[in-house]
């Protein structure tokens, strides 16, 4: 039976597709991405490592443009794309706004690609005949363009409301970039339905970008989903003759990096291959259980709506508006259970397809269900906003006592100072959230996007409150700026001209942080007599730390907020 001969599960009137003002959508998107992106230190580990590869490329040049490094450490993981884009931004804007701020500018680009691709891809699918709501006996159903625009707005707002990606989209990691690649692939497939040449051309670019962002680990689910989209029963099957074009473009762009990379450093490429191969493994039952436990929280609130969309549209499974995001969600879900230990980089690949599927569930919901979701969003995010304020009160006024003690354990040595400017801004955003709730109570809008606006506004306001009220304390707890400065002073005092410094048990996040803040790099040369050792207080107490005997301790320090981590600068006897 043809999908068009089935009864569509979508039922709504034109009133429900009332236009959402563009300024609201743009303003909310800007507030979401800008808050917490700038005016803070890099956080360990991935945030600092990503930024350090960009800074190394600018400072060292040469082969580091081709093969990312963190100082002397080969970062033979993932791919070079975020390093390239970040380094170009630092080169262009670093002298004016600083390297750390300039290195975060690519996040704006990745966010723009993601949101625009989700919006336009959903719009193209939503205005197709297969997705249209049931025609009403006396008219009044929405026009296809209005209906598509409403669904596109909802998909974008649901993406902004996804809890798991909130912090990650503000870090200099591969996650914002790989999401952008996947979203661009989604848009390209939707565009290919009516413009195969332009759609498959941009698909080839998206697939190559995914590989250059995260290697086979990130590219395989996106490539597999793109191939699955051309299943014989799908609407894209008629465009299959254009697939070689996408494959050729992707292969050409990948080889343009791969061929010179293999010639530049066999060591780097060998380690890159090992990382890709070792990432794939059958997870243990415990790892699979943790993935199933964490995933619902990561994808809240889109996953229940996405599953409902698949059920309600089950008779239209191969229609493009269901099949394209479902193929991406299925392949991204499968990769979670083909990894030894799934990380946020894998979870994030479910955010875009789940948001799109969730948007297509909205026209199938009854009014009572939609109202229930509205009130849940109001209660949930009012509670999170109140919690942000309560934590700030506990931090500054030591009340409630138990919460203040818990915060104090995480911020040992921190002396809180009230920023009245941040306080005033936080108060304004809180009032704004109250105004949104009052609008929902008084106006009782009929537009179907009202619940998604509540969820996106609520999560964004909560994030902004955390940034304004909590960022100084979080910076203190997670930044290495102070300890890096102390180490730089110790090296200036004890390091002799031409003397090298070796890192011992030094984590990649710590290496990256010392490079970012004070341009400190540490070799692997065993002949170095100066050693920066990372150890723990327990190892020092047990006398099990390396060089516990026979080495002169020149300096010892660490972050006061971390009671376990210790750094020691040692001078060891010169090897004979």
Residue pairs with C-beta under 8 A, 6 or more apart in sequence:
3 130
3 315
3 316
3 318
3 319
4 129
4 130
6 315
6 316
7 134
8 131
8 132
8 133
8 134
8 316
9 312
9 313
9 363
9 364
10 131
10 132
10 133
10 134
10 360
10 363
10 364
11 133
11 134
11 363
11 364
12 133
12 141
12 142
12 363
12 448
13 136
13 140
13 141
13 142
14 140
14 141
14 142
14 143
14 146
15 446
15 447
16 142
16 150
16 363
16 446
16 447
16 448
17 142
17 143
17 146
17 147
17 149
17 150
17 447
17 448
18 150
18 445
18 446
18 447
19 146
19 149
20 150
20 153
20 447
20 449
20 453
24 453
25 153
25 156
25 157
28 157
28 160
28 453
28 456
28 457
28 460
29 111
29 115
29 156
29 160
31 460
31 464
32 160
32 456
32 460
32 463
33 107
33 108
33 111
33 169
33 170
35 460
35 463
35 464
35 467
36 167
36 170
36 463
36 464
36 466
36 467
36 471
37 104
37 107
37 108
37 170
38 101
38 104
39 101
39 471
40 471
40 474
40 475
41 100
41 475
41 478
41 479
41 480
41 481
42 48
42 51
42 52
42 100
42 172
42 479
42 512
42 513
42 516
43 171
43 474
43 478
43 479
44 478
44 480
44 507
44 509
44 510
44 512
44 513
45 507
45 508
45 509
45 512
46 171
46 173
46 509
47 171
47 172
47 173
48 480
48 509
48 512
48 513
48 516
49 70
49 75
49 173
49 508
49 509
49 512
50 82
50 83
50 86
50 103
50 171
50 172
50 173
50 174
51 86
51 100
51 103
51 104
51 172
51 512
51 516
52 70
52 71
52 511
52 512
52 513
52 515
52 516
53 64
53 68
53 69
53 70
53 75
53 82
53 83
53 86
54 82
54 83
54 86
54 87
54 89
54 90
54 99
54 103
54 172
55 90
55 99
55 103
55 515
55 516
56 64
56 68
56 69
56 70
56 71
56 515
57 64
57 65
57 68
57 69
57 83
57 84
57 87
58 87
58 90
58 91
58 94
58 99
59 519
60 69
63 264
63 265
65 84
65 87
66 80
66 257
66 260
66 261
66 264
67 74
67 76
67 80
67 261
67 264
67 265
67 268
68 75
68 80
68 83
69 75
70 508
70 511
70 512
70 515
71 511
71 515
71 520
71 521
71 522
72 521
72 522
72 523
72 524
73 508
73 511
74 265
74 267
74 268
74 271
75 508
76 268
76 269
76 270
76 271
76 272
76 274
76 275
77 215
77 272
77 275
78 174
78 213
78 214
78 215
78 217
78 218
78 275
79 174
79 211
79 212
79 213
79 214
79 215
79 218
80 212
80 257
81 177
81 209
81 212
81 213
82 106
82 172
82 173
82 174
82 177
82 213
85 106
85 109
85 177
86 103
86 105
86 106
86 172
89 102
89 103
89 105
89 106
90 99
90 102
90 103
92 102
93 101
93 102
93 105
94 102
94 103
99 516
100 516
103 172
104 172
106 172
106 176
106 177
107 169
107 170
107 171
107 172
107 176
109 180
110 169
110 176
110 177
110 179
110 180
111 169
111 176
111 180
113 180
113 183
113 184
114 159
114 176
114 179
114 180
114 183
114 352
115 156
115 159
115 183
116 187
117 180
117 183
117 184
117 186
117 187
118 152
118 155
118 156
118 159
118 183
118 186
118 187
118 352
118 355
118 356
119 152
119 153
119 155
119 156
120 152
120 187
120 190
120 191
121 183
121 186
121 187
121 189
121 190
121 191
121 324
121 356
122 148
122 151
122 152
122 155
122 156
122 190
122 356
122 359
123 148
123 149
123 151
123 152
124 148
124 187
124 190
124 191
124 193
124 194
125 131
125 148
125 151
125 190
125 320
125 321
125 324
125 356
126 144
126 147
126 148
126 149
126 150
126 151
126 152
126 321
126 359
126 360
127 144
127 145
127 147
127 148
128 144
128 193
128 319
128 320
128 321
129 144
130 235
130 316
130 319
130 320
130 321
131 147
131 148
131 151
131 319
131 321
131 360
132 141
132 144
132 147
133 141
133 142
133 147
133 363
134 141
135 141
142 150
147 363
150 447
150 448
150 449
151 359
151 360
151 362
151 363
152 359
153 449
153 452
154 358
154 359
154 362
154 448
154 449
154 452
155 355
155 356
155 358
155 359
156 355
157 449
157 452
157 453
157 455
157 456
158 301
158 302
158 305
158 355
158 358
158 359
158 452
158 455
158 456
159 165
159 302
159 351
159 352
159 355
160 456
160 459
160 460
161 301
161 302
161 452
161 455
161 456
161 458
161 459
162 298
162 299
162 300
162 301
162 302
162 351
162 354
162 355
163 297
163 298
163 299
163 300
163 301
163 459
164 297
164 298
164 299
164 300
164 344
164 347
164 348
164 351
165 175
165 179
165 298
165 348
165 351
166 459
166 463
168 175
168 176
168 344
168 348
169 175
169 176
169 179
173 345
174 213
174 214
174 218
174 345
175 344
175 345
175 348
177 209
177 213
177 214
178 210
178 213
178 214
178 218
178 345
178 348
178 349
179 348
179 349
179 351
179 352
180 209
181 206
181 207
181 209
181 210
181 213
181 218
181 222
182 206
182 210
182 222
182 328
182 332
182 349
182 352
182 353
183 352
184 202
184 205
184 206
184 209
185 203
185 206
185 207
185 210
185 222
185 225
185 226
185 328
186 324
186 325
186 328
186 352
186 353
186 356
187 202
188 199
188 200
188 202
188 203
188 206
188 246
189 199
189 203
189 226
189 229
189 236
189 324
190 199
190 320
190 324
191 198
191 199
191 202
192 199
192 200
192 203
192 236
192 239
192 242
193 199
193 235
193 236
193 239
193 320
196 239
196 242
197 242
197 245
199 239
199 242
200 239
200 242
200 243
200 245
200 246
201 245
201 246
201 249
203 226
203 246
204 245
204 246
204 247
204 248
204 249
204 250
204 253
205 249
205 250
205 253
206 222
207 219
207 222
207 223
207 226
207 246
207 250
208 249
208 250
208 251
208 252
208 253
208 254
209 253
210 218
210 219
210 222
210 223
211 218
211 219
211 250
211 254
212 253
212 254
212 257
213 219
214 345
215 272
215 275
215 276
216 276
217 276
217 279
217 280
217 335
217 339
217 345
217 346
218 345
218 349
220 331
220 335
221 328
221 331
221 332
221 334
221 335
221 349
222 328
222 331
222 349
224 331
225 327
225 328
225 330
225 331
225 332
226 246
226 327
227 243
228 327
228 330
228 331
229 236
229 323
229 324
229 327
230 236
230 237
230 239
230 240
230 243
231 237
231 318
231 323
231 327
233 318
234 318
234 320
234 323
235 318
235 319
235 320
235 323
236 320
236 324
261 268
261 269
262 269
278 340
279 339
279 340
280 338
280 339
280 340
281 338
281 339
281 340
282 338
283 291
283 337
283 339
283 340
283 341
283 342
287 340
287 341
287 342
288 337
291 336
291 337
291 342
294 347
295 303
295 336
295 347
295 350
296 303
298 344
298 347
298 350
299 306
299 347
299 350
299 351
299 354
301 358
301 373
301 377
301 455
302 351
302 354
302 355
302 357
302 358
303 350
303 354
303 358
305 357
305 358
305 361
305 362
306 329
306 353
306 354
306 355
306 357
306 358
306 361
308 361
308 364
308 365
309 322
309 357
309 358
309 360
309 361
309 364
310 317
310 322
310 326
310 357
312 361
312 364
313 319
313 321
313 322
313 360
313 364
316 322
317 323
317 326
321 360
322 357
322 360
324 356
325 352
325 353
325 354
325 356
325 357
326 353
326 357
328 349
328 352
328 353
329 350
329 353
329 354
329 357
332 346
332 349
332 350
332 353
333 350
335 342
335 346
335 349
336 342
336 346
336 347
339 346
359 452
362 370
362 448
362 451
362 452
363 448
365 373
370 448
370 450
370 451
373 451
374 440
374 450
374 451
374 454
377 451
377 454
377 455
377 458
378 437
378 440
378 454
378 458
380 458
381 433
381 454
381 455
381 457
381 458
381 459
381 461
381 462
382 433
382 437
382 458
384 458
384 459
384 462
385 430
385 433
385 458
385 461
385 462
385 465
388 462
388 465
388 466
388 469
388 470
389 426
389 430
389 465
389 469
390 400
390 403
391 403
391 407
391 469
391 470
392 426
392 469
392 470
393 399
394 400
394 403
394 404
394 407
395 404
395 407
395 411
395 416
395 470
395 473
396 416
396 418
398 404
407 473
410 477
410 561
411 473
411 476
411 477
411 561
412 560
412 561
412 563
413 476
413 560
413 561
414 473
414 476
414 477
414 560
414 561
416 472
416 473
417 472
419 472
422 468
422 469
423 468
423 469
425 468
426 464
426 465
426 468
426 469
429 461
429 464
429 465
429 468
430 461
430 465
432 457
432 461
433 457
433 458
433 461
436 453
436 454
436 457
437 454
439 445
440 450
440 454
476 561
477 559
477 561
478 561
479 513
479 559
480 510
480 513
480 514
480 517
480 559
481 513
481 517
482 559
483 557
483 558
483 559
483 567
484 513
484 514
484 517
484 518
484 520
485 517
485 518
486 555
486 557
487 514
487 518
487 520
487 532
487 555
487 557
487 567
487 569
488 517
488 518
488 520
490 554
490 555
490 557
490 569
491 501
491 520
491 530
491 569
494 530
494 554
494 555
494 569
494 571
495 501
495 530
499 528
499 529
499 530
500 523
500 525
500 527
500 528
500 530
501 520
501 522
501 523
501 528
501 530
501 531
501 532
502 522
502 523
502 524
502 525
502 526
502 528
502 530
502 531
502 532
503 511
503 522
503 523
503 524
503 531
503 532
503 534
504 531
504 532
504 533
504 534
504 546
504 547
505 533
505 534
505 535
505 546
506 522
506 532
506 533
506 534
507 534
510 534
510 567
511 521
511 522
514 520
514 521
514 522
515 521
522 532
526 575
527 575
529 571
529 572
529 573
529 574
530 554
530 569
530 570
530 571
531 547
531 551
531 569
531 570
531 571
531 572
532 567
532 568
532 569
532 570
533 545
533 546
533 547
533 567
533 568
533 569
533 570
534 565
534 566
534 567
535 545
535 546
535 566
535 567
535 568
536 545
536 564
536 565
536 566
537 563
537 564
537 566
538 564
539 545
540 548
540 566
543 549
545 568
547 570
547 572
550 572
550 573
551 570
551 571
551 572
551 573
552 570
552 571
552 572
553 568
553 569
553 570
554 569
554 570
554 571
555 568
555 569
556 566
556 567
556 568
556 569
557 566
557 567
558 565
558 566
558 567
559 565
